[in-house]
Amino acid sequence: MRIGFVVNDIATEEAGYTTTRLAIAAKQRGHEVWLIGVGDLIYNADESIGAHAVTAPGKTYKAGETFLKEVRGDKAVCERISADDLDVLMLRNNPAEDGGRAWAQSAGIVFGDHAARRGTIVVNHPSSLAMAINKMYLQTFPEAVRPRTLVSRSVTDIREFIKQEDGRVVLKPLQGSGGQGVFLAREDDTANINQMVEAIVRDGYCIAQEYLPAASEGDTRLFVMNGEPLQINGKYAAFRRVSAPDDMRSNLHAGGHLARAEINDSMLRLVELVRPKLIQDGMFLVGLDIVGDKLMEINVFSPGGLGSAQKMEDENFTEAVITALERKVRARSDYGDKLDNSTLACL
């Protein structure tokens, strides 16, 4: 299998990233692996998609540090490749991390869509990723899975929503990730609400979301692959992120820490509820962020943390992802163009 991983920038990849782990897992299974920065994609005159891509010279790697050192070193193999010659193109670039490069935010989607039309398996399905470019994507899922939400740039609207929610809501930007710009707003904190909203709407829309008391205990990241919870030997690819003291944000770089997740029936019910749409949208690998019995976010762009799940559960979840991609390639070989990309993505 020839597989290309599209990332924001090869220079900023890290050894612990899920993409790096997936690349190493593919290498260990004997596959040809290419890393492609989102700025290295090419639309050729013959309407094919190409890229200036890089691969490491070794056959296998155990450490992400060694792999990335060789990808960036003098021995790296740099070629102009064609997506037509790839079996799989995995879009692992996160638009939320390209706020300073507006041109890069949708590039993976656009180029990936053209590659899929020409027969390369592209995951997650690029046309659906285009609909998920911001947090409004969560609102397309059943009401039962999500907190009550208002999206507006009006302070008046947001204040009224806070009253309806008994004086306490979470405010955050419509686009973004990593807990940046997230606030807990209280009705009696008039001056601060104005400042919070102004800080958020400076760059777009504000999400006002029902406050879930269980958020004080952190959240659970559960990986879903092909519409099913990713699990090996009865162990789920999941972990808990526990909030730092006096901080409702559980994101690790916001001060949270990791713990082992206990997957319960309520969480599995959430997966059941979102599965039909995830499959319809061709969302091969996603991360569900769960608080209590609600979804805070559905991460479809480069969901991270598989390494954390592997550490907690002592199972090789990255290898399971590569095995699933191998099955898709075999299905494409058997069926040719009779199966479209969105179907293959969650087959």
N, C-alpha and C positions, 0 to 999 in steps of 0.2 A: 504494500500500500504506500502510495506517495501522499503525504499530508502536509498542508501548509497552515501555519498558525499566524493569523493577523493580530498584531499587538499595537498598542499606541506608539511605542518607540522601543526598538531593541535595546537602546542604550539605558533605558530606565527599568528594564525587567530585573527582577530579583530572584535569587535562588529559591526562596520559599513560595513564590507565586505558583498558583495552580497550573498556569500555562507551562511554566518550566517543568513542573512535575509530569504533566501530560506528554510533553516533548520527550522527556527522558524515558517514560514508560513506552512510548511508541518506538524509540530507538532500541530499547531492550528487546522488543518483540520483532526486531529486524526490519522495521519500516524506514523509509526515506523521509526525513523530517526537515522542513524549511521554516524559518522564521521570517516574517514579513512585517516591516513597520507600515503603519497606515499611510505614510507619505511615500512609500516605495511602490505603490500599486500603479499599474499602467493600463490605459485603454488603447489598444493597438489599432492601426489603420485598417486591419482586416476584421475589426469588431471583436477580436478576442481580448481576454483579460490577461495581462502579464504582471510581473513584479520583479524588482531587484531583491532577490532573496538570499539568505545566508543559512548555511548549515555547519555543524561542527564535524570535524574530520573523523572522530572516533566512532567505532561501531556501537559501543555501549558506554553509559555513564552511570555512576551511582550518586554522585554529588552534584547538586544544582550549581554550586560555585564553579566546579570544574567545567561543566557544560557551558555556562555563560562566558567563562574566561576564554574558552576556545572559540566560541561563536564570535567573540569580539576581538580575537587575537589574529596574529599574522597567518596562522595556519587555517583560518576559517575559509570555507569554500563559498565564494560569492558568484552567483550566476543570475542572468536574466531568464526567468522561467516563464512558462505559460500555464495558466490555470487549466487549460484543456488537458494538460498532461498530469494534473493532480487528480487523485481519487476523491480527496476530501479537502475542503477549505474550511477551517474552523475560525470563526470570527470571535476573537478574544480581546478586541479593543473596547475600551469603555468610554463612550462619548462624554460622560460626566468628568473625566479626567483631562479632557481637552478643551477646557473653558477658554484658554488663551489662544487656541487654534481653531477658530470657528469652521474653517475649511475641512478640518479633520473629523469633525463630529459625526458626519453622515457618510464619510468616504467609504468606510468598510461596508456599510449597507449597500451603497450604490454600486460599487465594484463587485461586491458579493452577489448582488442580484443578477448582474450580467453574466457572471461565471456560472450561476445556477441555471440560467436559461440555456447555456451552451452544454450542460450535462455534468458539470462538476457538482458533487454533493456538497452543499454549503449549510453549515449549522452554526448557530441557530438560524432558522429560515429568515433570510434577509428582509423579505417584504413585511413579515410580521415584526421584526425588530424595528422597522421604520415606524410602526404604530406604538412601539414601546419606548420611544426616545425620551419620554419623561414619565413621572410617577402617575399620570392619569391612566396609564395602562391598568393599574390595579382596579380602577373603577369599572372596567369592562367585565369583571368577574362577579359572581353572585353576591348580592348584598350581605348574605349571611357570613361571608368570609372576611369582611373588611370593616374597619371602624367607620363611624359616621364622619363625613368629610365635606368641607367647603373649600372651593378653590376660587380665589378672588384677589384683586389688587386693592380692594376698598377696605379701609380701616373700619368704616361704619358697618359693612357686612360682617367683618370678622368679629367685631365687638358684639354684634347681635347673636352671632353663632356661639360665642363664649357664654352669653347669658343662657342660651338654650341648653348648653352643656353643663349647667350648674357651676359656672364660673371658672372652669379649668379646661384648657385645650393645649395641644401640641402644635406649634407653628414651625414650618420648615419650607424651604424652596421647592418649587415644582420640579426643578432639575438640580441634580447634584447627588453626592454620595458621601459616605464616611462620617455621617453625623455633623457635617459642617452646616452652620446656620440653623441649628435646631434649638427651639426654645420652649419652655413650659410657661404658658401665659395664664395669669389669674385675673379675674374680672376687676378686683380691687386695686390692681397695679396699673393705674391709668397711664402714667407717663412712660413706663417701660413698654407697655403694649404698643404705643405709637412708635417707639424706637425699634422694637423688634420687627414690626411690619415694614417700616421704612427700610430697614437693613435688608430685608428679604426681597421686597418688590423693586429695589434698585436694579436688580438683574432679571426680573420676570414676575411670575405669579407666586402667590403664597398659598400653601396648603394649611388649612386649619383642620385639625383632626381630633376626634374624640380621644380624651385621655384614658388610657387603660391602666388601672392601678397595678396590674401585674407587671407593668414595665419597670417598676422599681426593682424587680428581681432579675432584670435582664431579658434577653430573648434567646430563641433557639434558631440556628441556621440548619435547615434540613434540605439536602440535595434531592432533586427529583430528576430522573433520567427516563426518557421515553414515556413520560406521564406517570411513572411509578416511583415510589421512594427507592432511592439507591441503597441497596443493602447487600451484604455478603455474610453468609453463615448466620443469618438472623441479626446481624449488627447493622445499624443504619449509619449512613454517611451524614453525620450531624454532630453539632457541638453547641454548647451554651456559651453566651457572652454575658458575663455578669457585670452590671454597672459598677463604676467606681463610687465610693461614698459621696453622697450629695450631688450626684450627676445621673440624670435619667438615661443618658446616652450609654448604650452598651458597646459601641464600636471600640475596637481594640486601641486605635490611636486617639480615642477620646478618653482613655483611662480605664477601660474595661479589662477583664481578664477571662481566660477560657476555663470551662469546666465541662465535664461529660454530660451529654444530653440524655434525658429519659423521654423516649418517644411514647406518647400515650394515645389512647383512642381518639381524643379530640383532635390531635395533630393529624392523625391518619385520615380522619373525616375531612379535614381541610384539603388534604391531597385529593380525596375522592371528588370534592366539589370543584376543584380547579382543573382536574385532569382533562375533561372534555375540551376545554378551550386551549389548554397547553398543547394538546395533540392536534387540534384543528389548526393552531398557529405554527406548528412545526418547531416548538421550543424543546429541543433535544435535551439540554442540560440547564437547569435553573436552580437557584437557591431561594427557598422560602424563608422569610424572616417572621417568626411566629412569636406572638405575645399572648399568653393565655389561650383563648380559643379564636383569636383573630390573626389575620395576616397584616403585618406592617408594610411589607414590601415583597414584590416578586422580582428577584434579580435575574434578568435574562441576558445582560451584557457582562461577560467575563465574571460570572459568580466565583468568588474566591473562598478558600478555606478548606479545600479537600485535604491538604496536608494536615490541618488541625484535626479533621475528622479521623484521618488515618492514625494520628498520634493517640487520640482518645480511644479508638476502637481496635487498634492493632490489626487493621485490614488494609489491603492494597486497593483502594477505590479507584485510583487513577488507571490501573490496569483494566479494571472493569469498564471504564469509559472507552478505552482504546479497543477492547474486545467488542463493544457495542458498535463502534465505527466500522470495524472489520465486517460485521454482519450486514451493515448497510451497503458496503462495497460489493459484497457477494450478491445481495439482492439487486443492485444496479446491474451487475454482470448478467444475472439470470433474466431480468425483466427489460433491460434496455431503457428506452424512454417511455415505457408504459406506466411507470410510476413517477409522479412529479416530485419535485424537491421537498415540498412540505410533507408529503406522505413518507418519503424516505427518512426525513429528519427525525421522526418519532416512531419509526418501524421497529 
